[in-house]
Amino acid sequence: MKHTQPHPSDGALGSMPNTSSVAYAEHAKLLSLFDRFASRITRWAGSPTAFCMALLAVVIWALTGPAFKYSENWQLVINTGTTIVTFLMVFLIQQSQNKDSVAVHLKLNELLASSHGASNRMIGIEDLDEQDLREVAEFYVRLAQRAKIAGRRKESHSIDEEGMPAAGQPGAQ
């Protein structure tokens, strides 16, 4: 029997994904283990204790230089060690940043979806390509200029009002 990962679009539009399948539970367990591991390591790596341990390792390495006559092997120890640690930490830190980024986007999407004055077109905007994001940014630059002109007068605006063509309409890219 083949298990497939549930897809968010399996339910009604806007519904949460089905989390009751065996495949989801197996997949989620592995991701959860890695996530907890990566979170703990990245939190620890950013701690004063980790910094002091790394500094101590470098100081000990430097102090042993005369004993090893500053040989190539002595230099290779620090180069290899730092390369391996850096290589592995890049992936752990990236995983933690990806998770944090998704969580922030979801929170912002919830705020947008629940705010009557906000445009739902902004939900999921992080998936736009770079050119589309530049066009949205230009809209907000024009809006900031407008706010400077307005001075102390408060105005409320949405991207739905002006400046951005809707996808699929003439002028949209």
C-alpha positions as CSV (number, residue, x, y, z in Angstrom):
1,M,0.0,0.0,0.0
2,K,1.5,3.3,-1.1
3,H,1.2,6.2,1.3
4,T,1.2,9.7,-0.1
5,Q,1.7,13.0,1.7
6,P,-1.6,14.9,2.1
7,H,-1.9,18.0,0.0
8,P,-3.5,21.1,1.4
9,S,-5.8,21.3,-1.6
10,D,-7.4,17.9,-0.8
11,G,-10.0,19.7,1.3
12,A,-12.3,22.7,0.7
13,L,-10.8,25.9,-0.4
14,G,-9.2,27.6,2.6
15,S,-9.4,24.5,4.8
16,M,-6.6,23.1,6.9
17,P,-4.8,20.0,5.6
18,N,-5.9,16.5,6.6
19,T,-3.5,15.5,9.4
20,S,-5.2,12.2,10.3
21,S,-3.5,10.0,7.7
22,V,-0.8,7.4,8.5
23,A,1.5,9.0,5.8
24,Y,1.1,12.4,7.4
25,A,1.9,11.0,10.9
26,E,5.0,9.2,9.6
27,H,6.2,12.2,7.6
28,A,5.4,14.7,10.5
29,K,7.3,12.5,13.0
30,L,10.5,12.6,11.0
31,L,10.2,16.3,10.3
32,S,9.4,17.0,13.9
33,L,12.5,15.2,15.1
34,F,14.8,17.1,12.7
35,D,13.0,20.3,13.6
36,R,13.5,19.9,17.3
37,F,17.2,18.9,16.7
38,A,17.9,21.9,14.5
39,S,16.1,24.3,16.8
40,R,18.1,23.1,19.8
41,I,21.4,23.2,18.0
42,T,20.8,26.7,16.5
43,R,19.7,28.1,19.9
44,W,22.7,26.6,21.6
45,A,25.1,27.7,18.8
46,G,23.9,31.3,19.4
47,S,24.5,31.1,23.1
48,P,27.3,32.8,25.1
49,T,28.4,29.3,26.2
50,A,28.9,28.1,22.6
51,F,30.8,31.2,21.7
52,C,33.1,30.8,24.7
53,M,33.7,27.1,23.9
54,A,34.6,28.1,20.3
55,L,36.9,30.8,21.5
56,L,38.5,28.5,24.0
57,A,39.1,25.9,21.2
58,V,40.8,28.5,19.0
59,V,42.9,29.8,21.9
60,I,44.0,26.2,22.8
61,W,44.8,25.6,19.1
62,A,46.8,28.8,18.9
63,L,48.7,28.0,22.1
64,T,49.7,24.5,20.8
65,G,51.2,26.1,17.7
66,P,54.8,26.3,19.0
67,A,54.6,22.6,20.2
68,F,53.7,21.5,16.7
69,K,56.1,24.0,15.1
70,Y,53.1,25.7,13.3
71,S,53.1,22.7,10.9
72,E,50.7,22.2,8.1
73,N,49.0,19.5,10.0
74,W,48.5,21.9,12.9
75,Q,46.9,24.4,10.5
76,L,44.9,21.6,8.9
77,V,43.2,20.7,12.2
78,I,41.6,24.1,12.6
79,N,40.8,24.5,8.9
80,T,39.1,21.1,8.7
81,G,37.3,21.5,12.0
82,T,35.9,24.9,11.2
83,T,34.9,23.8,7.7
84,I,33.0,20.8,8.9
85,V,31.2,22.8,11.6
86,T,30.3,25.6,9.3
87,F,29.1,23.3,6.5
88,L,26.7,21.5,8.9
89,M,25.6,24.6,10.7
90,V,24.5,26.3,7.4
91,F,21.9,23.6,6.9
92,L,20.6,23.7,10.5
93,I,20.4,27.5,10.6
94,Q,18.7,27.5,7.2
95,Q,16.1,25.0,8.4
96,S,15.4,27.2,11.5
97,Q,15.2,30.3,9.4
98,N,12.9,28.6,6.9
99,K,10.5,27.5,9.7
100,D,10.5,31.0,11.3
101,S,9.9,32.6,7.9
102,V,6.9,30.3,7.2
103,A,5.5,31.0,10.6
104,V,5.8,34.8,10.2
105,H,4.2,34.6,6.7
106,L,1.3,32.5,8.1
107,K,0.8,35.0,11.0
108,L,0.8,37.9,8.5
109,N,-1.6,36.1,6.3
110,E,-4.0,35.6,9.2
111,L,-3.8,39.3,10.0
112,L,-4.5,40.2,6.4
113,A,-7.3,37.7,6.1
114,S,-9.0,38.9,9.3
115,S,-8.6,42.6,8.6
116,H,-11.5,44.2,6.7
117,G,-9.4,47.0,5.4
118,A,-6.5,44.9,4.2
119,S,-6.3,43.3,0.7
120,N,-6.5,39.6,0.5
121,R,-4.3,39.9,-2.6
122,M,-1.4,40.3,-0.3
123,I,-1.8,36.9,1.2
124,G,0.9,34.6,-0.1
125,I,2.7,37.5,-1.8
126,E,6.1,35.8,-0.8
127,D,5.5,33.4,-3.7
128,L,5.5,36.1,-6.4
129,D,8.6,36.4,-8.6
130,E,11.1,39.2,-8.1
131,Q,9.7,41.5,-10.8
132,D,6.1,41.3,-9.3
133,L,7.5,42.0,-5.9
134,R,9.3,45.1,-7.2
135,E,6.0,46.3,-8.7
136,V,4.3,45.9,-5.4
137,A,7.2,47.7,-3.6
138,E,6.9,50.5,-6.1
139,F,3.3,50.9,-5.2
140,Y,4.3,51.3,-1.6
141,V,7.0,53.8,-2.5
142,R,4.3,55.9,-4.2
143,L,2.1,55.5,-1.2
144,A,4.9,56.7,1.1
145,Q,5.4,59.7,-1.2
146,R,1.6,60.4,-1.0
147,A,1.8,60.2,2.8
148,K,4.6,62.8,2.9
149,I,2.4,65.1,0.8
150,A,-0.6,64.5,3.0
151,G,1.5,65.6,6.0
152,R,-0.4,65.1,9.3
153,R,-3.6,64.2,7.6
154,K,-4.2,60.4,8.1
155,E,-5.2,58.3,5.1
156,S,-5.9,54.6,4.8
157,H,-5.1,52.8,1.6
158,S,-5.1,49.3,0.1
159,I,-3.3,47.8,-2.8
160,D,-6.8,47.0,-4.2
161,E,-7.6,50.7,-4.6
162,E,-5.0,51.6,-7.3
163,G,-1.7,51.1,-8.9
164,M,-1.6,47.3,-9.2
165,P,-3.3,45.4,-12.1
166,A,-5.1,42.2,-11.1
167,A,-3.6,39.0,-12.4
168,G,-4.9,38.1,-15.9
169,Q,-6.2,41.6,-16.7
170,P,-4.7,43.9,-19.3
171,G,-1.5,45.5,-18.0
172,A,-0.8,42.6,-15.6
173,Q,2.4,40.6,-16.0
